[in-house]
Amino acid sequence: MRQDNVINSQIHPAAADETGKSFDPRYLAAKKGIDDKALNQDVWETLRQALPQAAGSEPVNILEVGAGIGTMLERIIDRGLLTGLATYTATDSDPGQLGAAREYLSQWAGKRGHVLSWFGEHHGRLRTASADVSLVLGLACAEELADRSDIPGPFHLLIAHAVLDLVDFPAVLPRLLSRLKNNGLAYLTCNFDGETIFLPECVGDEEIVRLYHASMEARLTGASHTGRRLLTFLQRPGLELLAAGSSDWGIHPRQTRYSMDESFFLHAIIETVEREVAKINNPPSGLAAWARLRHQQVEAGELSFLARHLDFLVRHHPSLP
């Protein structure tokens, strides 16, 4: 993959695009398989066991914040989390993402043999062999959702995937949790936690990564350690932390090769780091050379990449002290 194919592929766990509000749909599609491998299986299994208890005999009502192109819904259906009737409200602050989600999910459903019918621009019905899901694509930012009466709740499950390091979660998350039923669940995944590693090591790594993390902090204090901050936050009164675990990204070449998605993803990460560090006053003189070398290492099948994340599942007990 040539470097010019990834210009404007603007993403890292805690870095949005130039507007600070959106992600490249190509990146989100490429990231899906990487997240599949990274998501903590113990946290997922705890969710699988807890969700039917939270919903009881009612249809499952799910709200996703920052849904992007819909890859979490794809994952939930593919892994068999939903059976029977459900409502899935996938929200995003970018109307372009909602259009991309409609296209992406339609293509996925066709490949899987599911039936996805659309009624108007943002309402659909997904029917699979085991689930019947009313789908709503809603335009909303996380900060607004607590007050949006047009987004029907309360919900049995709240999902925030790779979102909480982009918002002031101590202020936003309690408002989102207020949309849950008593005993409702929150599945909070891919929360960046302070480690970005490129291997093999090369000149400039330590300073460039430090400045990259500093750019996250300049955007939002505490963003570069969202995972550990959440671990403490989710043990406050009224919440029961059911499961927590690492969901680190780890990409390495196999016989000097990557999958197409891995190659795209690595180029996008390098591009993001270079762009964000270049914004600071007096960026390192070797930044461009560092980025060229890292892109070349991807092309040669020599680069490995690690980034630390944490996943959480929490139960909401607002009536408890």
C-alpha positions in Angstrom: 0.0 0.0 0.0 1.4 3.4 -1.0 1.6 6.1 1.6 -0.7 8.4 -0.4 -3.5 5.9 0.0 -3.7 6.7 3.7 -3.6 10.5 3.7 -6.6 11.7 5.7 -7.0 8.3 7.4 -7.0 10.1 10.7 -7.3 7.8 13.6 -5.9 6.4 16.8 -7.7 5.1 19.9 -7.9 8.6 21.3 -7.6 10.8 18.2 -10.4 12.0 16.1 -10.1 13.7 12.7 -9.2 17.3 12.1 -12.7 18.4 13.3 -12.4 16.4 16.4 -15.7 14.8 15.7 -15.4 12.0 13.1 -13.5 9.1 11.7 -12.7 7.9 8.2 -15.1 5.1 7.4 -12.3 3.2 5.6 -10.4 3.2 8.8 -13.3 2.0 10.9 -13.9 -0.9 8.5 -10.2 -1.8 8.6 -10.1 -1.6 12.4 -13.1 -4.0 12.8 -11.0 -7.2 12.5 -8.3 -5.8 14.7 -10.8 -5.0 17.4 -12.3 -8.4 17.1 -9.0 -10.0 18.1 -8.4 -7.4 20.8 -11.7 -7.3 22.7 -11.4 -9.0 26.1 -13.1 -12.4 25.9 -13.9 -12.6 29.7 -15.7 -9.2 29.5 -17.6 -10.3 26.4 -18.6 -13.7 28.0 -19.8 -11.9 31.1 -21.9 -9.6 28.9 -23.3 -12.7 27.1 -24.4 -14.2 30.3 -25.7 -11.0 32.0 -27.7 -9.5 29.1 -30.7 -12.0 29.2 -31.0 -11.4 33.0 -31.0 -7.6 32.5 -33.8 -7.8 29.9 -35.9 -10.5 31.5 -38.9 -11.2 29.2 -38.8 -7.9 27.4 -37.3 -7.3 24.0 -33.7 -6.1 24.4 -33.3 -2.4 24.0 -29.8 -1.3 23.2 -28.2 2.2 22.8 -24.8 2.6 21.2 -22.9 5.9 21.4 -20.5 6.8 18.6 -21.5 3.8 16.5 -19.6 4.9 13.4 -20.3 2.6 10.5 -22.1 -0.1 12.6 -19.3 -2.6 13.2 -20.4 -3.3 16.8 -23.9 -4.3 15.6 -22.2 -6.6 13.0 -20.1 -8.1 15.8 -23.1 -8.6 18.1 -25.1 -10.4 15.4 -22.2 -12.5 14.1 -21.3 -13.6 17.7 -24.9 -14.5 18.5 -25.4 -12.1 21.4 -29.0 -11.3 20.4 -31.8 -13.8 20.0 -35.5 -12.9 19.6 -36.8 -9.3 19.5 -34.5 -6.3 20.0 -34.3 -2.6 19.3 -30.8 -1.2 18.5 -30.3 2.6 18.4 -27.0 3.4 16.9 -26.1 7.0 17.4 -23.3 9.2 16.0 -22.5 12.9 15.9 -21.6 12.8 12.2 -24.5 12.5 9.7 -21.9 11.1 7.2 -21.3 8.2 9.5 -25.0 7.3 9.5 -25.0 7.2 5.7 -21.9 5.0 5.7 -23.5 2.8 8.4 -26.5 2.2 6.3 -24.4 1.2 3.3 -21.9 -0.9 5.3 -24.7 -2.8 7.2 -26.6 -3.4 4.1 -23.6 -5.0 2.4 -22.8 -7.1 5.5 -26.4 -8.3 5.8 -26.4 -9.4 2.2 -23.2 -11.3 2.5 -24.5 -13.1 5.6 -27.9 -13.9 4.1 -29.7 -11.7 6.6 -32.7 -9.5 5.6 -32.2 -5.8 6.2 -35.1 -3.7 5.1 -35.1 0.1 5.4 -38.1 2.3 6.1 -37.1 5.9 5.5 -33.5 7.0 5.7 -32.6 6.0 9.2 -35.0 3.2 10.3 -34.6 -0.4 9.4 -35.5 -4.0 10.4 -32.8 -6.7 10.5 -34.0 -10.3 10.4 -31.6 -13.1 11.0 -32.1 -16.8 11.7 -32.2 -16.1 15.4 -32.9 -12.4 15.9 -35.4 -9.7 14.8 -33.9 -6.3 15.3 -35.6 -2.9 14.9 -32.7 -0.6 13.9 -32.5 3.1 14.3 -29.7 5.3 13.1 -29.7 8.4 15.3 -27.9 11.7 14.9 -26.7 12.7 18.4 -23.5 13.4 20.3 -22.8 11.7 23.6 -23.3 14.8 25.6 -26.9 15.2 24.2 -28.3 11.7 24.7 -29.5 12.0 28.3 -31.9 14.8 27.2 -33.1 13.4 23.9 -36.7 12.4 24.4 -36.9 11.3 20.7 -34.4 8.5 21.4 -36.6 5.9 23.2 -35.4 4.4 26.5 -34.8 3.2 29.0 -32.2 0.8 27.8 -31.1 -2.7 28.9 -27.6 -2.1 27.4 -25.4 0.9 26.7 -22.4 0.4 24.4 -19.5 2.9 24.0 -16.7 1.4 21.9 -13.6 3.5 21.5 -15.6 6.6 22.6 -14.9 7.5 26.2 -11.4 8.8 25.6 -12.9 11.3 23.2 -15.3 12.9 25.7 -15.1 14.3 29.3 -16.4 10.9 30.6 -16.8 11.9 34.3 -19.3 14.5 33.2 -20.9 12.6 30.3 -21.0 8.9 31.5 -23.3 9.4 34.5 -25.8 11.1 32.1 -25.6 8.2 29.7 -26.0 5.7 32.5 -29.2 7.5 33.5 -30.7 6.2 30.3 -30.4 2.6 31.6 -33.0 0.6 33.4 -32.3 -0.5 36.9 -29.9 -3.4 36.6 -29.1 -2.3 33.0 -25.6 -2.9 31.6 -22.9 -0.7 30.1 -20.3 -2.3 27.8 -17.4 0.1 27.6 -14.6 -1.0 25.3 -11.3 -0.1 23.7 -10.5 2.6 26.3 -6.9 3.8 25.6 -4.5 3.6 28.5 -1.2 5.2 27.9 0.9 2.8 25.9 1.8 3.2 22.2 4.6 1.0 21.0 6.3 0.7 17.6 8.8 -2.1 17.1 11.6 -2.5 16.2 12.7 0.6 18.2 14.2 3.4 16.3 15.7 6.9 16.9 13.0 9.4 18.0 10.5 6.9 19.3 10.4 8.0 22.9 10.0 11.7 22.2 7.5 11.3 19.4 5.3 9.0 21.3 5.5 11.2 24.4 4.5 14.2 22.3 1.7 12.2 20.7 0.3 11.3 24.1 0.7 15.0 25.1 -1.4 16.0 22.1 -4.2 13.8 23.5 -3.9 15.6 26.9 -3.9 19.0 25.2 -7.3 18.1 23.6 -8.8 16.6 26.8 -7.0 16.3 30.2 -6.7 12.6 31.2 -7.5 11.2 27.8 -4.3 9.3 27.4 -5.0 7.3 30.6 -8.8 6.9 30.1 -8.7 3.1 30.9 -7.3 3.3 34.4 -9.4 6.4 35.2 -12.5 4.4 34.2 -11.5 1.5 36.4 -11.7 3.7 39.5 -14.8 5.7 38.3 -16.8 2.5 37.6 -16.5 1.4 41.3 -18.5 4.4 42.6 -21.9 3.9 44.5 -24.8 2.8 42.3 -22.5 0.8 39.9 -21.4 -2.8 40.0 -18.3 -3.6 38.0 -18.9 -7.1 36.6 -15.8 -7.5 34.5 -12.7 -5.7 33.4 -9.7 -6.7 31.3 -7.2 -5.7 28.7 -8.1 -5.3 25.0 -4.7 -4.4 23.6 -4.1 -4.0 19.9 -1.3 -6.1 18.7 -0.2 -6.3 15.1 2.8 -8.1 13.7 3.8 -9.4 10.3 3.5 -13.1 9.4 6.2 -14.1 6.9 6.7 -10.4 6.2 3.1 -9.8 5.4 0.0 -8.3 6.9 -3.7 -8.6 5.9 -4.9 -5.7 3.8 -6.8 -4.2 6.7 -3.7 -4.4 9.0 -1.6 -2.7 6.4 -4.1 0.1 6.0 -4.5 0.4 9.7 -0.7 0.7 10.4 -0.3 3.4 7.7 -3.2 5.3 9.2 -1.7 5.1 12.7 1.7 6.4 11.5 0.0 9.2 9.5 -2.0 10.2 12.6 1.0 10.3 14.9 3.0 12.4 12.4 0.1 14.8 11.9 -0.7 15.3 15.6 2.9 15.8 16.6 3.6 18.2 13.7 0.9 20.5 15.1 2.9 21.4 18.2 5.3 24.3 18.5 8.8 23.2 17.4 8.1 19.6 16.6 11.1 17.2 16.5 13.3 17.8 13.5 13.4 14.0 12.8 9.6 13.6 12.7 9.2 13.3 8.9 12.1 10.9 8.7 10.6 8.8 11.5 7.3 8.6 9.7 8.9 7.7 6.3 10.9 4.9 8.0 7.8 3.5 9.7 5.8 3.5 6.5 8.7 1.8 4.8 8.7 -0.9 7.5 5.1 -1.6 6.9 5.7 -2.0 3.2 8.6 -4.4 4.0 6.6 -6.3 6.5 8.9 -5.4 9.4 6.8 -3.3 11.8 5.0 -4.5 14.9 2.5 -2.3 16.8 1.0 -2.4 20.2 -1.5 -0.1 22.0 -2.9 -0.7 25.4 -6.7 -0.6 26.1 -9.1 -1.7 28.8 -12.7 -3.1 28.5 -15.4 -2.9 31.1 -18.8 -4.3 31.9 -20.8 -2.5 34.6 -24.3 -3.0 36.0 -26.4 0.1 36.9 -28.1 0.1 40.3 -29.3 3.7 40.8 -31.4 2.8 43.8 -28.5 1.4 45.8 -26.3 3.7 47.9 
